Amino acid sequence: MQVSAPIGPPHVTPRGAGEAWFSGVRAWGAAECVDVVIEPERLREPGFWAVVGEFEGRVRAWRFTEVERADADADAGQADAAAARADAGAALADAPEAAVAPDEARARAASAWRGPAASAWTSSLDQHGYEAAVRAVQDEIRAGEVYQANLCRVLSAPLSGAPGEPEPDARALAAVLAQGNPAPFAGGVHVPGGSGVDPVWVVSASPELFLRVEGDVVTSSPIKGTATTAEGLSAKDEAENVMITDLVRNDLQRVSVPGTVEVTALLALERHPGLVHLVSTVQGRLAPEVLGSSQLWRHLLDATFPPGSVSGAPKSSALRIIRRLEPVPRGPYCGAVGWVDVAEDGSVRAELAVGIRSFWWERRPGVPVRGRRGLPVTHPPEDPGPRVPAGAGTLRFGTGAGITWGSDARAEWRETELKAARLVALASRGGPPVGDWAP
């Protein structure tokens, strides 16, 4: 069934262990988790898969047994109304409470979120360290090693689950973000620890399309260029966007029929809560030997992952520089978050967002986490490590900026603050007030 209208995060207790929600689809009942890098052929098996890829290379997919999709054949007026609700950040109620007004359902879902104190956040790089890293990237540019590199930092805050809950409520945070920062590729995946399936906790308000597969067409829409207003965008932003668009074009050529890759939009202006972006769109027709292969996702990921807009150009040099300058792993930040839907006839539809504007939660070191077969995944069985209360963990959020020869180190630091400010405030207690956003 065609996915056409957004369905927001449910605000009621999920049916089954784990759930995922994206524009036009939600799923519950995680049956298994596969490592896509090791077993890419599994994503050619019929079913709905929620995907989380980490910037450092690990890509996992969870197969869900129950899926609810928007009805492509519904009345156009109803579809328009559903889209309007989603654009306003509404969270749809589950069937037994369908009569609840969207605004009421959204407010009720958001009220359940218990975030960290605004003062609790720390950064993997402070301003001095970040600006020094910017200058180090420019030294690499001067030496001819790279043209552009995306430099990031990770914000962290301690966060435990609500009283009586083993983990924070991912759906509640999703509702908060939907209310205050609606995004075209918003979504989330939460499979709790102890469910018998590898755990994951990611909530995204991504504005950026990494990969869409529809029929034999593959599409990517890199973002480069960010400011508070259109007037604040610079020639540096435009040059950077063109550079990364060319990188993405080259990536897609590796899996597409020669001559079919084209830039369908260049330097388009998109407005989002609190900022504007320059967005370009590249698409191509997948080569038959790629589209028909059991190794489709190996081909796609080898050609494109991690996303070019959050790595740099040339990508291999940028990744080397990132590993040297960034003190902590990015994890799902700058990776991929989305879904792959495989029909019974083997046809594939997929939509993966770049994992920016995203929160992820992890248990603190020393808390045993049970994965498949109930084995601890943070410590070997013979050394379970110290135990702390269930639910103790860390909420993380990444932010970054693209560095070029023309970058001003202080301005790039400010860009990382701009990208983080609204979302971190929404997720925190005691931060600056952030109300609903309306276009």
C-alpha positions in Angstrom: 0.0 0.0 0.0 1.3 3.4 -0.9 2.4 5.6 2.1 1.0 9.0 1.4 0.0 10.9 4.6 2.0 11.4 7.7 1.1 9.5 10.9 2.7 10.9 14.0 4.0 9.1 17.0 1.2 7.3 19.0 0.6 8.6 22.5 -0.8 5.4 23.9 1.0 2.3 25.2 2.4 0.4 22.2 1.1 -3.1 21.3 4.1 -5.4 21.4 7.7 -4.9 22.3 9.1 -1.9 20.6 7.7 0.5 18.1 8.7 2.8 15.2 7.0 5.7 13.6 7.7 7.8 10.5 5.8 9.9 8.1 2.9 7.8 6.8 3.6 4.7 8.8 4.0 3.3 12.3 4.8 -0.2 13.4 5.0 -2.2 16.6 6.1 -5.6 17.7 9.8 -5.9 17.0 10.5 -9.5 16.0 14.2 -9.4 15.2 17.2 -7.2 14.6 19.7 -7.7 11.8 23.1 -6.2 11.0 22.7 -4.8 7.5 26.4 -4.6 6.9 26.8 -8.3 7.6 23.5 -9.5 6.2 22.3 -7.0 3.6 20.2 -9.7 1.8 17.8 -9.8 4.8 16.4 -6.4 3.6 15.1 -8.1 0.5 12.8 -10.3 2.6 9.2 -9.2 2.7 8.3 -7.1 5.8 8.7 -3.7 7.3 12.1 -2.8 8.6 13.0 0.3 10.7 16.7 1.2 10.1 19.2 3.0 12.3 22.7 3.5 10.8 25.5 4.9 12.9 28.0 7.3 11.4 30.9 5.0 12.2 29.5 2.3 10.0 27.1 -0.1 12.0 23.7 -0.3 10.3 20.9 -2.2 12.0 17.4 -3.0 11.0 14.4 -4.1 13.1 11.6 -6.1 11.5 8.2 -5.3 12.9 5.3 -7.6 12.8 2.4 -5.1 12.8 2.3 -2.1 10.5 -0.2 0.7 10.0 0.2 2.7 6.9 -1.7 5.8 5.6 -4.3 4.8 3.0 -3.3 6.1 -0.4 -6.8 5.4 -1.7 -8.4 7.5 1.0 -10.5 10.6 0.1 -8.3 13.4 -1.0 -9.8 15.8 1.5 -9.1 13.4 4.3 -5.5 13.0 3.2 -5.1 16.8 3.0 -6.4 17.1 6.5 -4.1 14.5 7.8 -1.2 16.2 6.2 -2.2 19.5 7.7 -2.3 18.0 11.1 1.1 16.5 10.6 2.6 19.7 9.4 1.4 21.3 12.6 3.1 18.5 14.6 -0.1 16.6 15.6 0.2 13.2 17.1 -2.6 10.8 15.9 -4.5 9.0 18.6 -4.8 5.2 18.5 -8.0 3.6 17.3 -9.8 3.4 20.6 -9.3 7.1 21.2 -9.7 8.4 17.6 -12.3 11.0 18.7 -9.6 12.9 20.7 -8.9 16.3 19.0 -5.4 16.4 17.4 -4.3 19.3 19.5 -5.5 17.6 22.7 -3.8 14.3 21.8 -0.6 16.1 20.9 -0.6 18.1 24.2 -1.3 14.9 26.2 1.5 13.0 24.6 4.0 15.9 25.0 3.1 16.3 28.7 4.5 12.9 29.4 8.0 13.8 28.5 10.4 14.2 31.5 13.6 15.6 30.0 17.0 16.5 31.7 17.6 19.9 33.3 18.6 22.5 30.8 21.8 23.1 32.9 22.7 19.4 32.8 24.0 19.3 29.2 27.7 19.1 28.5 29.5 19.2 25.1 32.2 16.9 23.8 34.0 20.0 22.5 33.8 23.4 24.2 34.0 26.6 22.2 37.8 26.8 22.4 38.2 23.2 21.4 35.8 23.5 18.5 37.3 26.6 17.1 40.8 25.0 17.3 39.4 22.0 15.4 38.0 24.3 12.7 41.5 25.8 12.2 42.9 22.2 12.1 40.5 21.4 9.3 41.6 24.6 7.4 45.3 23.4 7.8 44.2 20.2 6.0 42.5 22.2 3.3 45.7 24.3 2.9 47.7 21.1 2.6 45.4 19.9 -0.2 44.0 17.0 1.8 40.3 18.0 1.7 38.0 20.7 0.3 35.4 20.5 3.1 34.8 18.6 6.3 31.8 18.5 8.6 33.0 19.1 12.2 30.6 18.0 15.0 30.2 17.8 18.7 27.9 15.7 20.9 25.8 17.1 23.7 25.0 14.8 26.6 22.8 14.9 29.7 22.1 12.3 32.3 18.5 11.0 32.1 16.7 8.1 33.7 13.3 6.7 32.9 10.2 8.1 34.7 9.2 6.5 38.0 8.3 2.9 37.4 9.6 3.0 33.8 12.8 1.3 32.8 13.6 3.8 30.0 12.6 7.4 29.0 9.4 7.7 27.0 10.6 8.1 23.4 7.1 8.7 22.1 6.6 11.6 24.5 9.8 13.3 23.2 8.6 12.7 19.7 5.4 14.5 20.5 7.3 17.4 22.0 9.3 17.8 18.9 6.3 17.4 16.6 4.6 20.2 18.5 7.6 22.6 18.6 9.8 21.6 15.7 7.8 19.7 13.0 10.1 18.2 10.4 9.5 16.5 7.1 11.5 13.3 8.0 10.7 13.1 11.7 10.5 9.6 13.1 11.7 7.3 15.8 12.6 3.8 16.8 12.4 2.4 20.4 13.0 -1.2 21.3 13.5 -1.4 25.0 16.2 -3.4 26.7 15.1 -6.8 28.0 12.7 -7.3 25.1 14.7 -10.1 23.6 15.7 -8.0 20.6 18.7 -5.7 20.4 17.6 -2.4 22.1 17.5 1.0 20.4 16.2 4.5 21.4 16.3 7.2 18.7 14.0 10.1 18.2 14.6 12.3 15.1 13.4 15.6 13.8 15.5 15.4 10.7 14.8 17.8 7.8 17.2 16.0 5.4 16.5 13.1 3.0 19.4 10.7 2.7 18.0 8.1 0.4 14.6 7.4 -1.0 14.0 4.3 -3.2 10.8 4.3 -5.2 10.5 1.8 -8.1 13.9 2.1 -9.8 14.5 5.7 -8.8 16.9 6.7 -6.0 16.8 10.2 -4.6 19.0 12.2 -2.2 18.5 15.8 -1.0 21.6 17.1 0.8 21.4 20.2 3.0 24.3 22.7 3.1 23.8 26.3 4.1 22.1 27.3 7.4 21.1 30.7 8.7 18.4 32.3 10.8 17.0 34.0 7.7 17.4 33.8 4.0 19.3 37.1 4.0 21.9 35.5 6.3 22.9 32.9 3.8 26.3 33.6 2.2 28.3 32.8 -0.9 30.2 30.4 1.3 26.9 28.5 1.9 26.1 28.3 -1.8 29.6 27.1 -2.7 29.5 24.5 0.0 26.1 23.2 -1.1 27.3 22.9 -4.8 30.4 21.0 -3.6 28.4 18.5 -1.6 25.7 18.2 -4.3 28.5 17.1 -6.7 29.7 14.6 -4.1 26.2 13.1 -3.8 25.9 13.0 -7.6 29.1 11.0 -7.8 27.9 8.7 -5.1 24.6 7.9 -6.9 26.4 7.4 -10.2 28.0 4.3 -8.6 24.7 2.5 -8.4 22.7 4.2 -11.3 22.4 3.6 -15.0 25.0 5.8 -16.7 23.6 9.1 -17.9 20.5 9.0 -15.6 21.8 10.9 -12.6 20.6 14.5 -12.5 20.3 17.4 -10.2 16.6 18.2 -10.1 16.8 21.1 -7.7 19.8 23.3 -6.8 20.1 25.7 -3.9 16.4 25.5 -3.1 15.4 27.5 0.1 13.6 25.6 2.8 12.3 27.2 6.0 12.3 25.3 9.2 11.6 26.3 12.8 14.2 29.0 13.7 16.3 28.6 10.6 16.5 28.3 6.9 18.5 25.8 4.8 19.8 25.5 1.2 18.7 22.1 -0.2 19.6 20.4 -3.5 18.1 17.2 -4.9 19.8 14.5 -6.9 18.2 11.5 -8.4 19.1 8.6 -10.7 17.7 5.3 -12.0 19.1 2.3 -10.3 21.1 0.0 -12.5 19.1 -3.3 -13.1 22.0 -5.4 -11.6 21.8 -3.3 -8.4 18.0 -3.1 -8.1 17.6 -6.8 -8.8 20.4 -8.0 -6.5 20.0 -9.6 -3.2 22.9 -7.3 -2.2 20.9 -4.1 -3.0 21.6 -2.5 0.4 25.3 -3.5 0.3 25.6 -1.6 -3.0 23.6 1.4 -1.8 25.5 1.7 1.5 28.9 1.1 0.0 28.2 3.9 -2.5 26.7 6.5 -0.2 27.2 5.9 3.5 27.9 7.8 5.6 26.0 10.7 3.9 28.2 13.2 2.1 26.6 16.2 3.6 27.7 15.3 7.1 31.2 14.0 6.1 32.9 16.1 3.5 34.8 16.1 0.2 36.7 14.0 -0.7 34.7 11.7 1.7 37.6 9.4 2.5 39.9 12.3 3.5 37.1 14.0 5.5 36.4 10.8 7.4 40.1 10.5 8.4 40.1 14.1 9.6 36.8 13.6 11.6 38.2 10.6 13.3 41.3 12.6 14.4 39.5 15.7 15.6 36.3 14.6 17.1 36.8 13.1 20.6 33.7 10.9 20.8 31.8 8.7 18.3 28.7 10.3 16.6 26.6 7.2 16.8 23.2 7.6 15.1 23.9 11.3 14.7 24.9 11.9 11.1 24.0 8.3 10.3 20.6 7.3 8.9 17.1 6.8 10.4 14.2 5.5 8.4 12.4 2.5 7.0 12.6 -0.1 4.3 9.3 -1.7 3.2 9.6 -4.9 1.1 6.4 -6.2 -0.6 5.6 -9.9 -1.1 6.7 -9.6 -4.7 10.1 -8.4 -3.6 9.7 -4.8 -4.6 11.3 -2.3 -2.3 10.3 1.1 -1.1 12.5 3.0 1.4 13.0 6.4 2.9 16.1 7.1 5.1 16.8 10.5 6.6 20.1 11.8 7.6 20.3 11.4 11.3 20.6 15.1 12.2 18.5 17.0 14.7 18.2 13.7 16.5 18.3 12.5 20.1 19.4 9.1 21.2 19.5 7.5 24.6 21.9 5.0 26.0 22.3 3.3 29.3 25.3 4.5 31.3 28.3 2.2 31.4 27.9 -0.4 34.0 24.2 -1.0 33.4 23.7 -4.5 32.0 21.7 -4.4 28.8 20.1 -7.6 27.6 20.1 -8.2 23.9 19.2 -11.3 21.8 19.2 -14.5 23.8 19.3 -12.4 27.0 23.1 -12.0 27.0 24.6 -8.8 28.4 25.9 -6.6 25.6 27.9 -4.1 27.7 29.9 -6.6 29.7 30.9 -10.2 29.2 28.7 -12.7 31.2 31.5 -13.5 33.6 31.9 -9.8 34.5 28.5 -8.1 34.7 30.0 -4.9 36.0 28.6 -2.5 38.6 24.8 -2.1 38.6 23.0 1.2 38.8 19.2 1.7 38.9 17.3 0.5 35.9 16.7 3.3 33.4 19.9 5.3 34.3 21.4 6.5 31.2 22.4 9.4 29.0 20.5 11.4 26.4 22.6 12.7 23.5 22.2 15.2 20.7 24.7 16.1 18.0 25.3 19.4 16.2 27.9 20.5 13.7 28.9 22.7 10.8 30.6 22.3 7.4 34.2 23.7 7.4 35.7 25.2 4.3 38.7 27.5 3.6 36.4 30.4 3.9 35.0 29.4 7.3 35.2 31.8 10.3 35.8 29.6 13.4 33.6 31.6 15.7 30.8 31.8 13.1 30.9 28.0 12.7 30.6 27.6 16.5 27.6 29.8 16.5 26.1 27.7 13.7 26.4 24.6 15.9 24.6 26.5 18.7 21.8 27.6 16.3 21.2 24.1 15.2 21.0 22.8 18.7 19.3 25.6 20.6 15.6 25.0 19.8 15.6 21.3 20.0 17.7 21.0 23.2 15.4 23.6 24.8 12.3 21.6 23.8 13.8 18.4 25.3 14.9 20.0 28.5 13.4 21.2 31.8 14.0 24.8 32.8 15.3 25.9 29.5 14.2 29.0 27.5 10.5 28.7 26.6 9.9 27.4 23.1 6.3 27.4 21.8 4.5 25.8 18.9 5.8 26.6 15.5 3.6 27.6 12.6 4.9 28.2 9.1 
